[in-house]
Amino acid sequence: MIEVKNLQKTFQVPITQPGIFGSIRSLFSRQHRRVKAVQNISFSVETGECVGYIGPNGAGKSTTIKMLSGILHPSDGTVTVMGHSPQQERSIVARHMGIVFGQRTQLWWDLPLRDSYEILKQMYQLSEMDFQRFLRRYDDLLGIGSFIDTPVRKLSLGQRMRADLAAALIHDPTVLFLDEPTIGLDVVAKNRIRTFLQTMNREQKKTILLTTHDMDDIESLCQRVIVINHGTIILDGTLDALRQRIGLPSELLLQFATTPTVTPIPEVEHIDLQAENRVLIRYDRARITVPTILDFTRHWGETVDIQMQEPSIESVVETIYRAR
Ligand SMILES: Nc1ncnc2c1ncn2[C@@H]1O[C@H](COP(=O)(O)OP(=O)(O)OP(=O)(O)O)[C@@H](O)[C@H]1O
């Protein structure tokens, strides 16, 4: 479905001089430095897979997605999506591909959402019947009907993301490139998007490549992860393999009413008593479950709050480096 071979992207960035005169001088300067955003990466994605493409800030994720979708030309290497080059056969690939950039909308900012969809309907030459079916379907799945007459600029972030997802699917593509589709959303909105994407992947068999900074997105959606850092792939495997290889820790933050009496828990290496009667417990889900941990902690004192969190992408990358 997606084939990436020895892909590279190098940007030429002008070298700026300090100070205001320096900045003006830089405008006319020929001095550049080279930023190797993506360096020699290769992978393939099969039909129906949902792959998490993760890495810290500046790792090269968006640059890869932009090359896969034909927005950027690679400096070297090749990409094919369903056997076609996104650069040379952009209109063919565009028919099979939906794309969402969480950081910026692809809808018309000042128009009511409905008008944006009308424009897309014309662009993709949808029949009126298919268009009406699209509106009904994505009202059911994402609730777009409740804000369809609102100008895009007035939508909440969660509504805007749902609107963008629906727009990316208006032509019923087979592949979805999603660049941080849950960024900035609250827990409820994130869960709604995740449930929707699960439906798209598991029931509609859409192939999904997803970049995110949220390990919960990966946990709930992806069977496979590709980890990228400094433009190179440092790990490509199943989520389980990643977990086993680096002992991916999960975190439990407990808030006690008074100072807890902390005692060791078998299979748990990290227990940290923090300020204000909080205890951070890092554990490996392959070795111990949350109910078992709570069986121990209820003897420590009265628990008033429990928060579960997945490790940050940064700590995943750090752990991979340490394990290599
Ligand atoms: N148009 C551009 N011109 C120059 N440098 C760029 C350009 N786009 C990206 N870069 C650089 O390429 C590197 C990779 O950027 P990219 O946006 O792909 O990272 P990312 O993994 O998506 O990061 P983030 O998680 O912060 O979105 C960075 O060093 C970035 O500054």
The ligand as an SDF file (V2000), in Angstrom:
LIG
                    3D

 31 33  0  0  0  0  0  0  0  0999 V2000
   10.3260   24.1200    5.3800 N   0  0  0  0  0  0  0  0  0  0  0  0
   11.3760   23.8970    6.1570 C   0  0  0  0  0  0  0  0  0  0  0  0
   12.5010   24.6080    6.0100 N   0  0  0  0  0  0  0  0  0  0  0  0
   13.5920   24.3800    6.7790 C   0  0  0  0  0  0  0  0  0  0  0  0
   13.6450   23.4470    7.7530 N   0  0  0  0  0  0  0  0  0  0  0  0
   12.5430   22.7050    7.9540 C   0  0  0  0  0  0  0  0  0  0  0  0
   11.3520   22.8830    7.1760 C   0  0  0  0  0  0  0  0  0  0  0  0
   10.4130   22.0000    7.6100 N   0  0  0  0  0  0  0  0  0  0  0  0
   10.9990   21.2960    8.6040 C   0  0  0  0  0  0  0  0  0  0  0  0
   12.2640   21.7210    8.8150 N   0  0  0  0  0  0  0  0  0  0  0  0
   13.2210   21.1800    9.7980 C   0  0  0  0  0  0  0  0  0  0  0  0
   13.2750   19.7750    9.6070 O   0  0  0  0  0  0  0  0  0  0  0  0
   13.3680   19.0910   10.8490 C   0  0  0  0  0  0  0  0  0  0  0  0
   12.2080   18.1240   10.9650 C   0  0  0  0  0  0  0  0  0  0  0  0
   10.9860   18.8590   11.0690 O   0  0  0  0  0  0  0  0  0  0  0  0
    9.5530   18.1590   11.1300 P   0  0  0  0  0  0  0  0  0  0  0  0
    8.5350   19.2580   11.1320 O   0  0  0  0  0  0  0  0  0  0  0  0
    9.4550   17.1290   10.0830 O   0  0  0  0  0  0  0  0  0  0  0  0
    9.6090   17.4620   12.5580 O   0  0  0  0  0  0  0  0  0  0  0  0
    8.4440   16.7690   13.3820 P   0  0  0  0  0  0  0  0  0  0  0  0
    8.9860   15.4470   13.7970 O   0  0  0  0  0  0  0  0  0  0  0  0
    7.1840   16.7780   12.6210 O   0  0  0  0  0  0  0  0  0  0  0  0
    8.3690   17.7280   14.6420 O   0  0  0  0  0  0  0  0  0  0  0  0
    7.1120   18.1640   15.5600 P   0  0  0  0  0  0  0  0  0  0  0  0
    6.8120   16.9900   16.4150 O   0  0  0  0  0  0  0  0  0  0  0  0
    7.6870   19.2970   16.3460 O   0  0  0  0  0  0  0  0  0  0  0  0
    6.0020   18.5600   14.6440 O   0  0  0  0  0  0  0  0  0  0  0  0
   13.3980   20.1800   11.9050 C   0  0  0  0  0  0  0  0  0  0  0  0
   14.7210   20.4470   12.2210 O   0  0  0  0  0  0  0  0  0  0  0  0
   12.7510   21.3660   11.2150 C   0  0  0  0  0  0  0  0  0  0  0  0
   13.2370   22.5860   11.7500 O   0  0  0  0  0  0  0  0  0  0  0  0
  1  2  1  0
  2  3  1  0
  2  7  2  0
  3  4  2  0
  4  5  1  0
  5  6  2  0
  6  7  1  0
  6 10  1  0
  7  8  1  0
  8  9  2  0
  9 10  1  0
 10 11  1  0
 11 12  1  0
 11 30  1  0
 12 13  1  0
 13 14  1  0
 13 28  1  0
 14 15  1  0
 15 16  1  0
 16 17  2  0
 16 18  1  0
 16 19  1  0
 19 20  1  0
 20 21  2  0
 20 22  1  0
 20 23  1  0
 23 24  1  0
 24 25  2  0
 24 26  1  0
 24 27  1  0
 28 29  1  0
 28 30  1  0
 30 31  1  0
M  END
$$$$
